[in-house]
Amino acid sequence: MAGLERFCRRPDQNGLAVVLTNDPALWSAPGPGRGQMRDREFRIHEGRELTGTLLWAGGKYERNTCTLRGTYGLDWKPYSELSGSGGEFRYVAVHVSPDQDEPKPCMMMPC
């Protein structure tokens, strides 16, 4: 999102992030037995809200820290259903508008 926020600095530019997948691990919240994950603040599961400062591994890798200007709720939608294993596809689309403050640079790709 931080990359799209940088793109949308001009008032005449909007952005849209779209993820389409058949991997339920992306839209499902991690189970309670998973413990601490380094990417915990970068996960994009259903109902997640991305906002503020995101830290990789609790901030142990400062160059991977991202600060988002906006708040982005993630609402996964059904896309298609094919027969067989892995046949369920879902997507999430997040709009980024230019009416946010200037973000902190983000070095990590998932932002």
Phi and psi restraints in degrees (range 20) as a CNS / XPLOR table:
assign (resid 1 and name C) (resid 2 and name N)
       (resid 2 and name CA) (resid 2 and name C) 1.0 -61.4 20.0 2
assign (resid 2 and name N) (resid 2 and name CA)
       (resid 2 and name C) (resid 3 and name N) 1.0 -36.1 20.0 2
assign (resid 2 and name C) (resid 3 and name N)
       (resid 3 and name CA) (resid 3 and name C) 1.0 -63.8 20.0 2
assign (resid 3 and name N) (resid 3 and name CA)
       (resid 3 and name C) (resid 4 and name N) 1.0 -42.1 20.0 2
assign (resid 3 and name C) (resid 4 and name N)
       (resid 4 and name CA) (resid 4 and name C) 1.0 -67.8 20.0 2
assign (resid 4 and name N) (resid 4 and name CA)
       (resid 4 and name C) (resid 5 and name N) 1.0 -36.3 20.0 2
assign (resid 4 and name C) (resid 5 and name N)
       (resid 5 and name CA) (resid 5 and name C) 1.0 -61.9 20.0 2
assign (resid 5 and name N) (resid 5 and name CA)
       (resid 5 and name C) (resid 6 and name N) 1.0 -39.9 20.0 2
assign (resid 5 and name C) (resid 6 and name N)
       (resid 6 and name CA) (resid 6 and name C) 1.0 -64.3 20.0 2
assign (resid 6 and name N) (resid 6 and name CA)
       (resid 6 and name C) (resid 7 and name N) 1.0 -41.1 20.0 2
assign (resid 6 and name C) (resid 7 and name N)
       (resid 7 and name CA) (resid 7 and name C) 1.0 -61.6 20.0 2
assign (resid 7 and name N) (resid 7 and name CA)
       (resid 7 and name C) (resid 8 and name N) 1.0 -35.0 20.0 2
assign (resid 7 and name C) (resid 8 and name N)
       (resid 8 and name CA) (resid 8 and name C) 1.0 -91.9 20.0 2
assign (resid 8 and name N) (resid 8 and name CA)
       (resid 8 and name C) (resid 9 and name N) 1.0 23.2 20.0 2
assign (resid 8 and name C) (resid 9 and name N)
       (resid 9 and name CA) (resid 9 and name C) 1.0 -65.6 20.0 2
assign (resid 9 and name N) (resid 9 and name CA)
       (resid 9 and name C) (resid 10 and name N) 1.0 -33.0 20.0 2
assign (resid 9 and name C) (resid 10 and name N)
       (resid 10 and name CA) (resid 10 and name C) 1.0 -76.7 20.0 2
assign (resid 10 and name N) (resid 10 and name CA)
       (resid 10 and name C) (resid 11 and name N) 1.0 144.0 20.0 2
assign (resid 10 and name C) (resid 11 and name N)
       (resid 11 and name CA) (resid 11 and name C) 1.0 -66.7 20.0 2
assign (resid 11 and name N) (resid 11 and name CA)
       (resid 11 and name C) (resid 12 and name N) 1.0 -15.8 20.0 2
assign (resid 11 and name C) (resid 12 and name N)
       (resid 12 and name CA) (resid 12 and name C) 1.0 -100.1 20.0 2
assign (resid 12 and name N) (resid 12 and name CA)
       (resid 12 and name C) (resid 13 and name N) 1.0 14.4 20.0 2
assign (resid 12 and name C) (resid 13 and name N)
       (resid 13 and name CA) (resid 13 and name C) 1.0 -123.2 20.0 2
assign (resid 13 and name N) (resid 13 and name CA)
       (resid 13 and name C) (resid 14 and name N) 1.0 128.9 20.0 2
assign (resid 13 and name C) (resid 14 and name N)
       (resid 14 and name CA) (resid 14 and name C) 1.0 -116.5 20.0 2
assign (resid 14 and name N) (resid 14 and name CA)
       (resid 14 and name C) (resid 15 and name N) 1.0 162.3 20.0 2
assign (resid 14 and name C) (resid 15 and name N)
       (resid 15 and name CA) (resid 15 and name C) 1.0 -132.9 20.0 2
assign (resid 15 and name N) (resid 15 and name CA)
       (resid 15 and name C) (resid 16 and name N) 1.0 158.6 20.0 2
assign (resid 15 and name C) (resid 16 and name N)
       (resid 16 and name CA) (resid 16 and name C) 1.0 -142.3 20.0 2
assign (resid 16 and name N) (resid 16 and name CA)
       (resid 16 and name C) (resid 17 and name N) 1.0 121.5 20.0 2
assign (resid 16 and name C) (resid 17 and name N)
       (resid 17 and name CA) (resid 17 and name C) 1.0 -100.5 20.0 2
assign (resid 17 and name N) (resid 17 and name CA)
       (resid 17 and name C) (resid 18 and name N) 1.0 128.3 20.0 2
assign (resid 17 and name C) (resid 18 and name N)
       (resid 18 and name CA) (resid 18 and name C) 1.0 -127.4 20.0 2
assign (resid 18 and name N) (resid 18 and name CA)
       (resid 18 and name C) (resid 19 and name N) 1.0 129.7 20.0 2
assign (resid 18 and name C) (resid 19 and name N)
       (resid 19 and name CA) (resid 19 and name C) 1.0 -121.2 20.0 2
assign (resid 19 and name N) (resid 19 and name CA)
       (resid 19 and name C) (resid 20 and name N) 1.0 125.9 20.0 2
assign (resid 19 and name C) (resid 20 and name N)
       (resid 20 and name CA) (resid 20 and name C) 1.0 -122.3 20.0 2
assign (resid 20 and name N) (resid 20 and name CA)
       (resid 20 and name C) (resid 21 and name N) 1.0 125.7 20.0 2
assign (resid 20 and name C) (resid 21 and name N)
       (resid 21 and name CA) (resid 21 and name C) 1.0 -152.6 20.0 2
assign (resid 21 and name N) (resid 21 and name CA)
       (resid 21 and name C) (resid 22 and name N) 1.0 159.7 20.0 2
assign (resid 21 and name C) (resid 22 and name N)
       (resid 22 and name CA) (resid 22 and name C) 1.0 -113.0 20.0 2
assign (resid 22 and name N) (resid 22 and name CA)
       (resid 22 and name C) (resid 23 and name N) 1.0 17.3 20.0 2
assign (resid 22 and name C) (resid 23 and name N)
       (resid 23 and name CA) (resid 23 and name C) 1.0 -98.8 20.0 2
assign (resid 23 and name N) (resid 23 and name CA)
       (resid 23 and name C) (resid 24 and name N) 1.0 103.9 20.0 2
assign (resid 23 and name C) (resid 24 and name N)
       (resid 24 and name CA) (resid 24 and name C) 1.0 -61.1 20.0 2
assign (resid 24 and name N) (resid 24 and name CA)
       (resid 24 and name C) (resid 25 and name N) 1.0 -19.0 20.0 2
assign (resid 24 and name C) (resid 25 and name N)
       (resid 25 and name CA) (resid 25 and name C) 1.0 -62.7 20.0 2
assign (resid 25 and name N) (resid 25 and name CA)
       (resid 25 and name C) (resid 26 and name N) 1.0 -24.6 20.0 2
assign (resid 25 and name C) (resid 26 and name N)
       (resid 26 and name CA) (resid 26 and name C) 1.0 -77.7 20.0 2
assign (resid 26 and name N) (resid 26 and name CA)
       (resid 26 and name C) (resid 27 and name N) 1.0 -37.9 20.0 2
assign (resid 26 and name C) (resid 27 and name N)
       (resid 27 and name CA) (resid 27 and name C) 1.0 -95.2 20.0 2
assign (resid 27 and name N) (resid 27 and name CA)
       (resid 27 and name C) (resid 28 and name N) 1.0 -8.6 20.0 2
assign (resid 27 and name C) (resid 28 and name N)
       (resid 28 and name CA) (resid 28 and name C) 1.0 -98.0 20.0 2
assign (resid 28 and name N) (resid 28 and name CA)
       (resid 28 and name C) (resid 29 and name N) 1.0 137.0 20.0 2
assign (resid 28 and name C) (resid 29 and name N)
       (resid 29 and name CA) (resid 29 and name C) 1.0 -67.1 20.0 2
assign (resid 29 and name N) (resid 29 and name CA)
       (resid 29 and name C) (resid 30 and name N) 1.0 144.5 20.0 2
assign (resid 29 and name C) (resid 30 and name N)
       (resid 30 and name CA) (resid 30 and name C) 1.0 -64.2 20.0 2
assign (resid 30 and name N) (resid 30 and name CA)
       (resid 30 and name C) (resid 31 and name N) 1.0 145.3 20.0 2
assign (resid 30 and name C) (resid 31 and name N)
       (resid 31 and name CA) (resid 31 and name C) 1.0 -69.1 20.0 2
assign (resid 31 and name N) (resid 31 and name CA)
       (resid 31 and name C) (resid 32 and name N) 1.0 161.9 20.0 2
assign (resid 31 and name C) (resid 32 and name N)
       (resid 32 and name CA) (resid 32 and name C) 1.0 -64.8 20.0 2
assign (resid 32 and name N) (resid 32 and name CA)
       (resid 32 and name C) (resid 33 and name N) 1.0 -23.4 20.0 2
assign (resid 32 and name C) (resid 33 and name N)
       (resid 33 and name CA) (resid 33 and name C) 1.0 -85.6 20.0 2
assign (resid 33 and name N) (resid 33 and name CA)
       (resid 33 and name C) (resid 34 and name N) 1.0 5.1 20.0 2
assign (resid 33 and name C) (resid 34 and name N)
       (resid 34 and name CA) (resid 34 and name C) 1.0 -75.9 20.0 2
assign (resid 34 and name N) (resid 34 and name CA)
       (resid 34 and name C) (resid 35 and name N) 1.0 -19.4 20.0 2
assign (resid 34 and name C) (resid 35 and name N)
       (resid 35 and name CA) (resid 35 and name C) 1.0 71.3 20.0 2
assign (resid 35 and name N) (resid 35 and name CA)
       (resid 35 and name C) (resid 36 and name N) 1.0 -165.9 20.0 2
assign (resid 35 and name C) (resid 36 and name N)
       (resid 36 and name CA) (resid 36 and name C) 1.0 -79.5 20.0 2
assign (resid 36 and name N) (resid 36 and name CA)
       (resid 36 and name C) (resid 37 and name N) 1.0 126.7 20.0 2
assign (resid 36 and name C) (resid 37 and name N)
       (resid 37 and name CA) (resid 37 and name C) 1.0 -109.4 20.0 2
assign (resid 37 and name N) (resid 37 and name CA)
       (resid 37 and name C) (resid 38 and name N) 1.0 141.6 20.0 2
assign (resid 37 and name C) (resid 38 and name N)
       (resid 38 and name CA) (resid 38 and name C) 1.0 -61.4 20.0 2
assign (resid 38 and name N) (resid 38 and name CA)
       (resid 38 and name C) (resid 39 and name N) 1.0 -33.7 20.0 2
assign (resid 38 and name C) (resid 39 and name N)
       (resid 39 and name CA) (resid 39 and name C) 1.0 -93.6 20.0 2
assign (resid 39 and name N) (resid 39 and name CA)
       (resid 39 and name C) (resid 40 and name N) 1.0 14.6 20.0 2
assign (resid 39 and name C) (resid 40 and name N)
       (resid 40 and name CA) (resid 40 and name C) 1.0 -50.0 20.0 2
assign (resid 40 and name N) (resid 40 and name CA)
       (resid 40 and name C) (resid 41 and name N) 1.0 -45.0 20.0 2
assign (resid 40 and name C) (resid 41 and name N)
       (resid 41 and name CA) (resid 41 and name C) 1.0 -77.9 20.0 2
assign (resid 41 and name N) (resid 41 and name CA)
       (resid 41 and name C) (resid 42 and name N) 1.0 -8.9 20.0 2
assign (resid 41 and name C) (resid 42 and name N)
       (resid 42 and name CA) (resid 42 and name C) 1.0 -103.3 20.0 2
assign (resid 42 and name N) (resid 42 and name CA)
       (resid 42 and name C) (resid 43 and name N) 1.0 0.7 20.0 2
assign (resid 42 and name C) (resid 43 and name N)
       (resid 43 and name CA) (resid 43 and name C) 1.0 -68.2 20.0 2
assign (resid 43 and name N) (resid 43 and name CA)
       (resid 43 and name C) (resid 44 and name N) 1.0 150.3 20.0 2
assign (resid 43 and name C) (resid 44 and name N)
       (resid 44 and name CA) (resid 44 and name C) 1.0 -123.3 20.0 2
assign (resid 44 and name N) (resid 44 and name CA)
       (resid 44 and name C) (resid 45 and name N) 1.0 35.4 20.0 2
assign (resid 44 and name C) (resid 45 and name N)
       (resid 45 and name CA) (resid 45 and name C) 1.0 -72.9 20.0 2
assign (resid 45 and name N) (resid 45 and name CA)
       (resid 45 and name C) (resid 46 and name N) 1.0 165.9 20.0 2
assign (resid 45 and name C) (resid 46 and name N)
       (resid 46 and name CA) (resid 46 and name C) 1.0 -52.7 20.0 2
assign (resid 46 and name N) (resid 46 and name CA)
       (resid 46 and name C) (resid 47 and name N) 1.0 134.2 20.0 2
assign (resid 46 and name C) (resid 47 and name N)
       (resid 47 and name CA) (resid 47 and name C) 1.0 82.3 20.0 2
assign (resid 47 and name N) (resid 47 and name CA)
       (resid 47 and name C) (resid 48 and name N) 1.0 -6.1 20.0 2
assign (resid 47 and name C) (resid 48 and name N)
       (resid 48 and name CA) (resid 48 and name C) 1.0 -71.1 20.0 2
assign (resid 48 and name N) (resid 48 and name CA)
       (resid 48 and name C) (resid 49 and name N) 1.0 145.6 20.0 2
assign (resid 48 and name C) (resid 49 and name N)
       (resid 49 and name CA) (resid 49 and name C) 1.0 -120.7 20.0 2
assign (resid 49 and name N) (resid 49 and name CA)
       (resid 49 and name C) (resid 50 and name N) 1.0 119.9 20.0 2
assign (resid 49 and name C) (resid 50 and name N)
       (resid 50 and name CA) (resid 50 and name C) 1.0 -94.0 20.0 2
assign (resid 50 and name N) (resid 50 and name CA)
       (resid 50 and name C) (resid 51 and name N) 1.0 124.1 20.0 2
assign (resid 50 and name C) (resid 51 and name N)
       (resid 51 and name CA) (resid 51 and name C) 1.0 -164.3 20.0 2
assign (resid 51 and name N) (resid 51 and name CA)
       (resid 51 and name C) (resid 52 and name N) 1.0 158.0 20.0 2
assign (resid 51 and name C) (resid 52 and name N)
       (resid 52 and name CA) (resid 52 and name C) 1.0 67.7 20.0 2
assign (resid 52 and name N) (resid 52 and name CA)
       (resid 52 and name C) (resid 53 and name N) 1.0 -148.0 20.0 2
assign (resid 52 and name C) (resid 53 and name N)
       (resid 53 and name CA) (resid 53 and name C) 1.0 -92.1 20.0 2
assign (resid 53 and name N) (resid 53 and name CA)
       (resid 53 and name C) (resid 54 and name N) 1.0 126.6 20.0 2
assign (resid 53 and name C) (resid 54 and name N)
       (resid 54 and name CA) (resid 54 and name C) 1.0 -106.1 20.0 2
assign (resid 54 and name N) (resid 54 and name CA)
       (resid 54 and name C) (resid 55 and name N) 1.0 125.7 20.0 2
assign (resid 54 and name C) (resid 55 and name N)
       (resid 55 and name CA) (resid 55 and name C) 1.0 -109.3 20.0 2
assign (resid 55 and name N) (resid 55 and name CA)
       (resid 55 and name C) (resid 56 and name N) 1.0 134.1 20.0 2
assign (resid 55 and name C) (resid 56 and name N)
       (resid 56 and name CA) (resid 56 and name C) 1.0 -87.2 20.0 2
assign (resid 56 and name N) (resid 56 and name CA)
       (resid 56 and name C) (resid 57 and name N) 1.0 126.7 20.0 2
assign (resid 56 and name C) (resid 57 and name N)
       (resid 57 and name CA) (resid 57 and name C) 1.0 55.7 20.0 2
assign (resid 57 and name N) (resid 57 and name CA)
       (resid 57 and name C) (resid 58 and name N) 1.0 42.5 20.0 2
assign (resid 57 and name C) (resid 58 and name N)
       (resid 58 and name CA) (resid 58 and name C) 1.0 67.5 20.0 2
assign (resid 58 and name N) (resid 58 and name CA)
       (resid 58 and name C) (resid 59 and name N) 1.0 19.1 20.0 2
assign (resid 58 and name C) (resid 59 and name N)
       (resid 59 and name CA) (resid 59 and name C) 1.0 95.8 20.0 2
assign (resid 59 and name N) (resid 59 and name CA)
       (resid 59 and name C) (resid 60 and name N) 1.0 7.2 20.0 2
assign (resid 59 and name C) (resid 60 and name N)
       (resid 60 and name CA) (resid 60 and name C) 1.0 -70.1 20.0 2
assign (resid 60 and name N) (resid 60 and name CA)
       (resid 60 and name C) (resid 61 and name N) 1.0 -19.4 20.0 2
assign (resid 60 and name C) (resid 61 and name N)
       (resid 61 and name CA) (resid 61 and name C) 1.0 -121.5 20.0 2
assign (resid 61 and name N) (resid 61 and name CA)
       (resid 61 and name C) (resid 62 and name N) 1.0 83.6 20.0 2
assign (resid 61 and name C) (resid 62 and name N)
       (resid 62 and name CA) (resid 62 and name C) 1.0 -57.1 20.0 2
assign (resid 62 and name N) (resid 62 and name CA)
       (resid 62 and name C) (resid 63 and name N) 1.0 -34.3 20.0 2
assign (resid 62 and name C) (resid 63 and name N)
       (resid 63 and name CA) (resid 63 and name C) 1.0 -68.1 20.0 2
assign (resid 63 and name N) (resid 63 and name CA)
       (resid 63 and name C) (resid 64 and name N) 1.0 -14.5 20.0 2
assign (resid 63 and name C) (resid 64 and name N)
       (resid 64 and name CA) (resid 64 and name C) 1.0 -92.1 20.0 2
assign (resid 64 and name N) (resid 64 and name CA)
       (resid 64 and name C) (resid 65 and name N) 1.0 0.5 20.0 2
assign (resid 64 and name C) (resid 65 and name N)
       (resid 65 and name CA) (resid 65 and name C) 1.0 -70.8 20.0 2
assign (resid 65 and name N) (resid 65 and name CA)
       (resid 65 and name C) (resid 66 and name N) 1.0 136.5 20.0 2
assign (resid 65 and name C) (resid 66 and name N)
       (resid 66 and name CA) (resid 66 and name C) 1.0 -126.5 20.0 2
assign (resid 66 and name N) (resid 66 and name CA)
       (resid 66 and name C) (resid 67 and name N) 1.0 141.0 20.0 2
assign (resid 66 and name C) (resid 67 and name N)
       (resid 67 and name CA) (resid 67 and name C) 1.0 -118.7 20.0 2
assign (resid 67 and name N) (resid 67 and name CA)
       (resid 67 and name C) (resid 68 and name N) 1.0 120.6 20.0 2
assign (resid 67 and name C) (resid 68 and name N)
       (resid 68 and name CA) (resid 68 and name C) 1.0 -93.2 20.0 2
assign (resid 68 and name N) (resid 68 and name CA)
       (resid 68 and name C) (resid 69 and name N) 1.0 142.0 20.0 2
assign (resid 68 and name C) (resid 69 and name N)
       (resid 69 and name CA) (resid 69 and name C) 1.0 -79.1 20.0 2
assign (resid 69 and name N) (resid 69 and name CA)
       (resid 69 and name C) (resid 70 and name N) 1.0 -39.5 20.0 2
assign (resid 69 and name C) (resid 70 and name N)
       (resid 70 and name CA) (resid 70 and name C) 1.0 -100.6 20.0 2
assign (resid 70 and name N) (resid 70 and name CA)
       (resid 70 and name C) (resid 71 and name N) 1.0 -176.1 20.0 2
assign (resid 70 and name C) (resid 71 and name N)
       (resid 71 and name CA) (resid 71 and name C) 1.0 -121.5 20.0 2
assign (resid 71 and name N) (resid 71 and name CA)
       (resid 71 and name C) (resid 72 and name N) 1.0 127.9 20.0 2
assign (resid 71 and name C) (resid 72 and name N)
       (resid 72 and name CA) (resid 72 and name C) 1.0 -126.8 20.0 2
assign (resid 72 and name N) (resid 72 and name CA)
       (resid 72 and name C) (resid 73 and name N) 1.0 107.6 20.0 2
assign (resid 72 and name C) (resid 73 and name N)
       (resid 73 and name CA) (resid 73 and name C) 1.0 -82.0 20.0 2
assign (resid 73 and name N) (resid 73 and name CA)
       (resid 73 and name C) (resid 74 and name N) 1.0 139.1 20.0 2
assign (resid 73 and name C) (resid 74 and name N)
       (resid 74 and name CA) (resid 74 and name C) 1.0 -107.4 20.0 2
assign (resid 74 and name N) (resid 74 and name CA)
       (resid 74 and name C) (resid 75 and name N) 1.0 117.9 20.0 2
assign (resid 74 and name C) (resid 75 and name N)
       (resid 75 and name CA) (resid 75 and name C) 1.0 -126.5 20.0 2
assign (resid 75 and name N) (resid 75 and name CA)
       (resid 75 and name C) (resid 76 and name N) 1.0 94.2 20.0 2
assign (resid 75 and name C) (resid 76 and name N)
       (resid 76 and name CA) (resid 76 and name C) 1.0 -70.8 20.0 2
assign (resid 76 and name N) (resid 76 and name CA)
       (resid 76 and name C) (resid 77 and name N) 1.0 138.4 20.0 2
assign (resid 76 and name C) (resid 77 and name N)
       (resid 77 and name CA) (resid 77 and name C) 1.0 -121.9 20.0 2
assign (resid 77 and name N) (resid 77 and name CA)
       (resid 77 and name C) (resid 78 and name N) 1.0 148.6 20.0 2
assign (resid 77 and name C) (resid 78 and name N)
       (resid 78 and name CA) (resid 78 and name C) 1.0 -63.9 20.0 2
assign (resid 78 and name N) (resid 78 and name CA)
       (resid 78 and name C) (resid 79 and name N) 1.0 141.2 20.0 2
assign (resid 78 and name C) (resid 79 and name N)
       (resid 79 and name CA) (resid 79 and name C) 1.0 -113.7 20.0 2
assign (resid 79 and name N) (resid 79 and name CA)
       (resid 79 and name C) (resid 80 and name N) 1.0 -55.4 20.0 2
assign (resid 79 and name C) (resid 80 and name N)
       (resid 80 and name CA) (resid 80 and name C) 1.0 -157.5 20.0 2
assign (resid 80 and name N) (resid 80 and name CA)
       (resid 80 and name C) (resid 81 and name N) 1.0 161.5 20.0 2
assign (resid 80 and name C) (resid 81 and name N)
       (resid 81 and name CA) (resid 81 and name C) 1.0 -130.2 20.0 2
assign (resid 81 and name N) (resid 81 and name CA)
       (resid 81 and name C) (resid 82 and name N) 1.0 115.9 20.0 2
assign (resid 81 and name C) (resid 82 and name N)
       (resid 82 and name CA) (resid 82 and name C) 1.0 -109.8 20.0 2
assign (resid 82 and name N) (resid 82 and name CA)
       (resid 82 and name C) (resid 83 and name N) 1.0 157.2 20.0 2
assign (resid 82 and name C) (resid 83 and name N)
       (resid 83 and name CA) (resid 83 and name C) 1.0 -72.0 20.0 2
assign (resid 83 and name N) (resid 83 and name CA)
       (resid 83 and name C) (resid 84 and name N) 1.0 154.8 20.0 2
assign (resid 83 and name C) (resid 84 and name N)
       (resid 84 and name CA) (resid 84 and name C) 1.0 94.3 20.0 2
assign (resid 84 and name N) (resid 84 and name CA)
       (resid 84 and name C) (resid 85 and name N) 1.0 173.0 20.0 2
assign (resid 84 and name C) (resid 85 and name N)
       (resid 85 and name CA) (resid 85 and name C) 1.0 -65.2 20.0 2
assign (resid 85 and name N) (resid 85 and name CA)
       (resid 85 and name C) (resid 86 and name N) 1.0 136.5 20.0 2
assign (resid 85 and name C) (resid 86 and name N)
       (resid 86 and name CA) (resid 86 and name C) 1.0 75.4 20.0 2
assign (resid 86 and name N) (resid 86 and name CA)
       (resid 86 and name C) (resid 87 and name N) 1.0 19.5 20.0 2
assign (resid 86 and name C) (resid 87 and name N)
       (resid 87 and name CA) (resid 87 and name C) 1.0 -84.8 20.0 2
assign (resid 87 and name N) (resid 87 and name CA)
       (resid 87 and name C) (resid 88 and name N) 1.0 -9.5 20.0 2
assign (resid 87 and name C) (resid 88 and name N)
       (resid 88 and name CA) (resid 88 and name C) 1.0 -87.8 20.0 2
assign (resid 88 and name N) (resid 88 and name CA)
       (resid 88 and name C) (resid 89 and name N) 1.0 121.9 20.0 2
assign (resid 88 and name C) (resid 89 and name N)
       (resid 89 and name CA) (resid 89 and name C) 1.0 -111.8 20.0 2
assign (resid 89 and name N) (resid 89 and name CA)
       (resid 89 and name C) (resid 90 and name N) 1.0 138.0 20.0 2
assign (resid 89 and name C) (resid 90 and name N)
       (resid 90 and name CA) (resid 90 and name C) 1.0 -132.0 20.0 2
assign (resid 90 and name N) (resid 90 and name CA)
       (resid 90 and name C) (resid 91 and name N) 1.0 161.1 20.0 2
assign (resid 90 and name C) (resid 91 and name N)
       (resid 91 and name CA) (resid 91 and name C) 1.0 -138.6 20.0 2
assign (resid 91 and name N) (resid 91 and name CA)
       (resid 91 and name C) (resid 92 and name N) 1.0 156.4 20.0 2
assign (resid 91 and name C) (resid 92 and name N)
       (resid 92 and name CA) (resid 92 and name C) 1.0 -131.9 20.0 2
assign (resid 92 and name N) (resid 92 and name CA)
       (resid 92 and name C) (resid 93 and name N) 1.0 136.2 20.0 2
assign (resid 92 and name C) (resid 93 and name N)
       (resid 93 and name CA) (resid 93 and name C) 1.0 -125.7 20.0 2
assign (resid 93 and name N) (resid 93 and name CA)
       (resid 93 and name C) (resid 94 and name N) 1.0 131.3 20.0 2
assign (resid 93 and name C) (resid 94 and name N)
       (resid 94 and name CA) (resid 94 and name C) 1.0 -127.0 20.0 2
assign (resid 94 and name N) (resid 94 and name CA)
       (resid 94 and name C) (resid 95 and name N) 1.0 123.6 20.0 2
assign (resid 94 and name C) (resid 95 and name N)
       (resid 95 and name CA) (resid 95 and name C) 1.0 -88.6 20.0 2
assign (resid 95 and name N) (resid 95 and name CA)
       (resid 95 and name C) (resid 96 and name N) 1.0 136.6 20.0 2
assign (resid 95 and name C) (resid 96 and name N)
       (resid 96 and name CA) (resid 96 and name C) 1.0 -119.7 20.0 2
assign (resid 96 and name N) (resid 96 and name CA)
       (resid 96 and name C) (resid 97 and name N) 1.0 125.6 20.0 2
assign (resid 96 and name C) (resid 97 and name N)
       (resid 97 and name CA) (resid 97 and name C) 1.0 -109.4 20.0 2
assign (resid 97 and name N) (resid 97 and name CA)
       (resid 97 and name C) (resid 98 and name N) 1.0 162.8 20.0 2
assign (resid 97 and name C) (resid 98 and name N)
       (resid 98 and name CA) (resid 98 and name C) 1.0 -81.0 20.0 2
assign (resid 98 and name N) (resid 98 and name CA)
       (resid 98 and name C) (resid 99 and name N) 1.0 1.2 20.0 2
assign (resid 98 and name C) (resid 99 and name N)
       (resid 99 and name CA) (resid 99 and name C) 1.0 -92.4 20.0 2
assign (resid 99 and name N) (resid 99 and name CA)
       (resid 99 and name C) (resid 100 and name N) 1.0 41.0 20.0 2
assign (resid 99 and name C) (resid 100 and name N)
       (resid 100 and name CA) (resid 100 and name C) 1.0 -115.0 20.0 2
assign (resid 100 and name N) (resid 100 and name CA)
       (resid 100 and name C) (resid 101 and name N) 1.0 165.7 20.0 2
assign (resid 100 and name C) (resid 101 and name N)
       (resid 101 and name CA) (resid 101 and name C) 1.0 -74.4 20.0 2
assign (resid 101 and name N) (resid 101 and name CA)
       (resid 101 and name C) (resid 102 and name N) 1.0 170.0 20.0 2
assign (resid 101 and name C) (resid 102 and name N)
       (resid 102 and name CA) (resid 102 and name C) 1.0 -66.7 20.0 2
assign (resid 102 and name N) (resid 102 and name CA)
       (resid 102 and name C) (resid 103 and name N) 1.0 128.6 20.0 2
assign (resid 102 and name C) (resid 103 and name N)
       (resid 103 and name CA) (resid 103 and name C) 1.0 -83.8 20.0 2
assign (resid 103 and name N) (resid 103 and name CA)
       (resid 103 and name C) (resid 104 and name N) 1.0 160.8 20.0 2
assign (resid 103 and name C) (resid 104 and name N)
       (resid 104 and name CA) (resid 104 and name C) 1.0 -75.5 20.0 2
assign (resid 104 and name N) (resid 104 and name CA)
       (resid 104 and name C) (resid 105 and name N) 1.0 142.1 20.0 2
assign (resid 104 and name C) (resid 105 and name N)
       (resid 105 and name CA) (resid 105 and name C) 1.0 -57.8 20.0 2
assign (resid 105 and name N) (resid 105 and name CA)
       (resid 105 and name C) (resid 106 and name N) 1.0 145.4 20.0 2
assign (resid 105 and name C) (resid 106 and name N)
       (resid 106 and name CA) (resid 106 and name C) 1.0 -122.2 20.0 2
assign (resid 106 and name N) (resid 106 and name CA)
       (resid 106 and name C) (resid 107 and name N) 1.0 126.0 20.0 2
assign (resid 106 and name C) (resid 107 and name N)
       (resid 107 and name CA) (resid 107 and name C) 1.0 -92.0 20.0 2
assign (resid 107 and name N) (resid 107 and name CA)
       (resid 107 and name C) (resid 108 and name N) 1.0 -18.2 20.0 2
assign (resid 107 and name C) (resid 108 and name N)
       (resid 108 and name CA) (resid 108 and name C) 1.0 -92.7 20.0 2
assign (resid 108 and name N) (resid 108 and name CA)
       (resid 108 and name C) (resid 109 and name N) 1.0 140.7 20.0 2
assign (resid 108 and name C) (resid 109 and name N)
       (resid 109 and name CA) (resid 109 and name C) 1.0 -61.1 20.0 2
assign (resid 109 and name N) (resid 109 and name CA)
       (resid 109 and name C) (resid 110 and name N) 1.0 -43.6 20.0 2
assign (resid 109 and name C) (resid 110 and name N)
       (resid 110 and name CA) (resid 110 and name C) 1.0 -59.8 20.0 2
assign (resid 110 and name N) (resid 110 and name CA)
       (resid 110 and name C) (resid 111 and name N) 1.0 -15.9 20.0 2
